[in-house]
Amino acid sequence: MDTFKCNYHMHSHYSNGTLSPAQLVRKFIEEEYDVLSLTDHDSIDGLKEFMAACEATKIKGVPGVELTTTHEFMGKVYDIHILGYNFDPNSQLIAEACQRSKDDTLPCLKAEEAIKMVGESGGQCFLAHPVKIPGLGERGTEEFYKEFEALLKDLKKKGLKGLECINPMHTEDEEYRFIQYAGKYHLHISSGTDHHGE
């Protein structure tokens, strides 16, 4: 069976990274990656440059974005980041989602709305770095995992398709637990470095 080295989470200078999209592609070519996705915060401005750089190499490029959203559940409002993949980069819905995520004068973008907008643009949504979600209880405790599982189950009902299980900020035990939850709820598993710069 073929195996691929993938990075589905990285940021360029179009959000809060330090490298250009083309520089990111060159960097990860040197590290022998096969699949990359640029997921700038609330921005798709770098996708054209990124996809062109990928097309000029052997790397498969995947259009991506990291959307800042809120999600109301069980009497709490959670601040969560939604990773969108494989959507039409020219979609007006994606542009609208980015604008709502970063413009404080507009209503907050809800996770359910983000999932729907990405889906209607031909893409799929994953939940980013679970350990960074505030309000889930102390990290690594059973309270944390219980609240996280309930939240994940609810997001799955809203159309979530995957979970970022593998991330440098996760411990091996956390990655194992997240992979278990992804399997339990039939969610795709993603891996990303959340690269922002050197």
Stockholm file with secondary structure:
# STOCKHOLM 1.0

chainA/1-198         MDTFKCNYHMHSHYSNGTLSPAQLVRKFIEEEYDVLSLTDHDSIDGLKEFMAACEATKIKGVPGVELTTTHEFMGKVYDIHILGYNFDPNSQLIAEACQRSKDDTLPCLKAEEAIKMVGESGGQCFLAHPVKIPGLGERGTEEFYKEFEALLKDLKKKGLKGLECINPMHTEDEEYRFIQYAGKYHLHISSGTDHHGE
#=GR chainA/1-198 SS CCCCCEECCBCCTTTTCSSCHHHHHHHHHHTTCSEEEECCBTCCTTHHHHHHHHHTSSCEEEEEEEEEEEEEETTEEEEEEEEEESCCTTCHHHHHHHHHHHCTTSCCCBHHHHHHHHHHTTCEEEECCGGGCTTSCSTTSHHHHHHHHHHHHHHHHTTCCEEEEECTTSCHHHHHHHHHHHHHTTCEEEECCCBCCC
#=GC SS_cons         CCCCCEECCBCCTTTTCSSCHHHHHHHHHHTTCSEEEECCBTCCTTHHHHHHHHHTSSCEEEEEEEEEEEEEETTEEEEEEEEEESCCTTCHHHHHHHHHHHCTTSCCCBHHHHHHHHHHTTCEEEECCGGGCTTSCSTTSHHHHHHHHHHHHHHHHTTCCEEEEECTTSCHHHHHHHHHHHHHTTCEEEECCCBCCC
//
